[in-house]
Amino acid sequence: MLCDIHHHIVYGVDDGAKSLDVAKQMLHAAARQGVGEICCTSHCTPGYRHFDTDAYFRRLEELQSAAEQEGIDIALFPGMEILYTERTLEYLSSGKAFGLNRSRNVLIEFMPETPFMLIKRAVMDLSNAGYTPVLAHVERYIELTKEKHMLRVKQDGAKLQMNAKTVLDSAALFGNRWTKRVLKNELIDLVASDAHNADKRKCELGDAQKLLEKRLGKERAAFMTNKLPRQLLGR
């Protein structure tokens, strides 16, 4: 079974699932991909957008019950994808924001054009505060397509997550050479789906895992899609 630590399946709280029916479709899609554990990482923007924590946990519980009723063997865990702002650490320390399965491993995103020094400072501030920053869909940040920058933030304590679709897109005839290279050089720590629906942004983690096995071997593929993600959930 695979562990997906980046999945927008809780409905009605962000740009992910729009209804319980869509969330159920996403559960079925994830199950078909061989996923057994999902961290439900809805978007949180500290200081700029209200996050309805009560609605989030109520719907997370509802979705877990729906999975059990429909015979879908997937365990759901709480989490957030947190846009780094000047109030992120404040929100984490107060409990307004929380890490993967409420751990000190936090899924962090930036705007694509964020300067490298701001990313580095965020990673260092989080690390110094006792958190492990897991940088979501690292391929989206212009400054982190530079491999020397990837190495520097990893040295500062960050884990780098790539989306499954990015892995799969690199398999095309003229697939992205950068993606192939950073995967081969083990600059990417883990792969997750970043699923938002059951259609255009569906879970493709199982397909990505098979491609990773072909390119990197079964042990490395399992580490990126199961072992490390489960560790980050405290499993």
N, C-alpha and C positions, 0 to 999 in steps of 0.2 A: 504493500500500500504506500502511496505517495502522500507527502505532507505539503500543503499549499499555504504559505504564510502571508499571501497577499491576494485578497479576494473580496470583492465588494458585493456581498450576497445579502446583507441585511437590508430589507427593502424600506424605501421611503425616507432615508436619512441622508443620502448623498446622491451622486450621479450613477450609482449602481442599480441594483434591482428596483423596479418601480412598484412592484406589487408582490404579494405572497405567491401568486401563481408563477411569476417570473422567477422568484427565488427558488421555488420548487423545481422549475425547469433547469435552473443552474445547478441544483443539487444532483439531479439526474445526469446532467452533462459531466459534472465532476466525477461521479461514480463510474461512468463509462470510461473515463480517462484513468481509472485506477486510483483515484484520490480517496484516502480514508480519514484524513484530518484536514480541517480548514480553519485558518485564523481569519476572522471576519473583520477586515480592516477598512472600516468606513473612513472617509476623509474628515480630518479635523484641522481647522485653521485658527490656531490660538490668537485671541485678541481681535479677530476680524469677522468671524462667523460663529453664531451660536450652534453648539452641538447638543442635541437633545439626548442626553445620556439615558434618561428614563425610557424613552421610546426605543432607543437602541437595544437595551437589555431586555425589554419586554418582547421585542420582535425577534431577538436572537433566541430567546427561550421558546417562542412560538415556532420558529423555524426548526429547532432541534426536535420538538415534539412532532412536527410535520414529517421530518425525516424518519423518525421511528415508526410513525403510523403507516408510511408508505414503504417501509422495509428497506430504506436506504442506509447502508452501514457507513455513515460518516459522522464523526465527532466534530462539533463546532466549538471554537474557542474565541474569547473576546480579544479585540485589538483595534488599533487605529493606524491609518496612514497619516502622519502628522506633517503638515507643511511647516518648515522651520521658519519661525518668526522671532522677533525680539522677546516674545512672551512664552516661547515653547518650554523653557526650563521651569518657569513659574507654574505653568499648567501641569507639567509632570509632577512637580513637587507637591502641588495642592490636590492632585488626583483628578483634576478636570480633564487631563489627558493621561493615557496609560499605554504601557508597552504591550508586546505580544503575549497574550495569555496573562496579562497584568504583571509581566516580568519587567526587569530593567533593560531588556532588549527592545529597542524602539525602532519602528519603521518610519523613516524620515524621507521626505521629498523636498525638492527645491524647484524653483522656476528654472526652465531650461537655460536661460542666459545668466544665471547667477555666477558672479566672478569666483575664481578658484579660491582666493584668500577668504572669502566669506564662507564657502563650503568647509574649508580647512578649519576655520575658527569655530564653526558650529560643531564639527566632529570633535575637536579638542575640548570645547566647553562641555559637551555631553559626556565625553570620556572622563574628564576631570570630576564631573558630578556623579560618577559611578554608573553611567549608562553605557550600553553598547549600541551605537548607532548602526542600523541596517539601512543602507541607502537604497531606496526603491528605484526600480527601473533606471539604473545608472547610465544606460545608453542614451538617455534623453538629455543629459547635461553636457553642453558644449565643452566645458572645461575638463570634464572627466572622460572625454574621448582621447585625451592625451594620457598615454600609459604611465608616464612619470608622475602625473597627478594621481592616477589610480593607486600607484604604489605608495605615495605619500600619505593618502588618507587611510589606507590599510595599515600602514605603520603607526598611525595615530589611533588605531583601534576600531576602524569602521569595517563592516562587512558589506560586500557589494552584491546587490541582487539584480538579475537580468530577467526580463519578461520572456515567457515561453515563446511567444510569437516572434520575438527577435531571433531567438535560436532557430526556429523553423524557417524564417525568411532567409536566413543565411545558407540554407540548403539549395536555394534556387541556382540556376546555371551561372548567373552573375551575382551570387550572394555576397553580402558584405564581408570583405576580407578582414576588416577590423574585428567584427564579431568572432569570426573563426580564430583569429590570432589571440584575442584576450581569453577566450575559452581554453584554447590549447595551452596558453602560458599560465593558466590557473589564477588569473586576475579576478575572475568572477567567482564568488563564493557559493552562491546559490541561485536557483532558478525558481520562479513562481509564476502563476498565471496572470495576475492582475485582471481577473475576469470581472466584467461589469454587467453582463447579460448572458443569454444563451444563444446569441446570434452572432453579430459582428465582433463582439469582444467576449467570446466564450472561453471556457477553460480548455487549454490545449497542453496541459502539463504532461500527460502521459505520452503524447506524440513527441514532445520535446525531450522527454527522458529517453525514449528509444533512439532518437538521433544522437543524444549525448553518449549513450552506450556505444553506438557505432563509432563515434569519433574519439572518445576519451576512455572507453572501457567501462565495464559494469561497476567497478568499485567507485570511481570518481562520479559517475552519473548518480549512483545511489547516495553518495555523500551530499550532492548538490540538491537533490529532490526529496530526500528523506532524512538522512542522519543529521545533518546540520540544521535543517528546518525544525526537526523535533527537539533538538537541543535548545534552540532559541525559544521554543514553547515551554521548556523545562520538562520535557517528556522523557 
